[in-house]
Amino acid sequence: MEFLACTDGSSYAEKAVKASAVAAKHAKYGLTLLYVIEDVVSYADFPDDKGFRIRKEKGDSILARAKEIVEKVSKDIECSLKIAHGPVSSEIARIAVVGDFSAIFLGTKGTRGIKRMLFGTVADDVIRHAHCPVTVVR
């Protein structure tokens, strides 16, 4: 059994990573940390592209920071890192299904009002499309 924690490097995402680590520690589950590069064009097909390299390096850095957070909770958590490419919310939901994750953890800014009605949020989309429980951390 394994949890999926999604991060974009924001303070809310870091809180979600910490919450997922605490849950994984208590449940004795593994944990996968996910960063999604939102691609309009699939740069994954062009790994030498400068724009893609910069975005991947940013993702690697964010995941390294997230792993430090997990290790502060417990060094006993089996933790893997994953970078995906594509629309953020659909990639999170897809990876959760493919990886047969037991739950998804992610952060939110708590966008309210008209902006939320018009645009929605990644958290809202993931909640609507996920096959498993979703914990949104504020």
N, C-alpha and C positions, 0 to 999 in steps of 0.2 A: 504494500500500500504506500501511496506517495501523494504529497500535496504539491500544488503548483503555485508559486508566488511570482507575481508580475511586478516589474519595477521599471520606472522611467527616470529614477534618480531623484524624484521629488521627495520632500519631507513626508508626504502622505504615503508614498510608496515605501519609503524606508520603515514607516510604522507598520505597514502591512507585512513587510518582510520579517520584522521582529515578531509580530503576532503569529505568522506562519511557523516561525522557528519554535516558538513556545508550544504551539499546538503539535508540531512534529515531535518535539522532545517528549511531551506527555503521552502521545499516541504511539511513540516509537515507530514513526513513519519516516520515509525518506522525503527529501525536499528538492524540487527543481526550481531554480531561479530563472525567470524568463525576461528577456528584453526584446522588444519587437521594433525593428527598423521599418518605419512606414514607408514603403516603396510605391511610387506611382509607376515608375518603370522598374522592372526587376533588376536591380544592380547586382543581385546574387549571381546573375549570369556573367557579370563583368567584375570579378574580384580585384582586378588591377586598376579599376577606375578610381581616381583620386577621391571623388565625392563619396563613393561607397566605403573606401578605406577609412576616411575620416569618421563616418557614421558608425562603422564597425568598431573602431578604436574607442569611440565614445561609449558604445554598448559594452565593450570589454571592461572599461573603467567603471561603469555603473554596476556591472555584475560583480566585479572585484570588491567594490564597496559593500554591496549587498551580502556577499559571502562573509565579509568581516563581521557584519551585524549578526549573521547566523552563528558564527564561531563564538561570539561573545555570549550568546544564549547557551550554547553547548557545542563542544568539539566532537561530540558523539553522533551528531546528526549527519547522516549520509546526504551530501549536498552535491547536486550537479548544476552546471550552468548551460543555458541554451539561448542562442540568438536566432530569431525568426525574422522573416521578411514578408511584408504585405500589410493589408488593412489591420490595424491593431486589434480591435475587438473580435473580428472574425478569426484572426490568427490565434488569439488566446483560446477562443471556444474550440477551434479545430484541434489545436495541440492538446487541449484537455481531453478530448475524445480519443484521439490517436494514442496518447500516452496513458489512457485509462486512469486519470488522476481522480482521487477521492474528493478533493475540494480545491477551489481556487481562492487565492487571497490577492486583493489589489487595493490600492489607495484611491481616494477621490478628493477633489478640491471642494466638493459639495456645491457645485454650480447650481444656482437657483434662478427662479423667475423666467423671464421671456427667453433668455439665452438657452436655458435648459430645454424649454418647450420647442424651440426651433432647431437646435443642433443636437440635443441629447448628450450623453457622455459615454465614454468607453465603459465605465462601470454599468450603466443602464443597459447597454448593448450586450455585455457579457452576461449579466443576470438574465436577460431575455433568451439568450441562445445557449447557455451552458447546459450540459447534461448532468452536472453535479452541483452540490451546494457552493455558493459564492459568498465569501466574507469580504465586505467592503469596509476598509478602515479609514477613519477620518482623523 
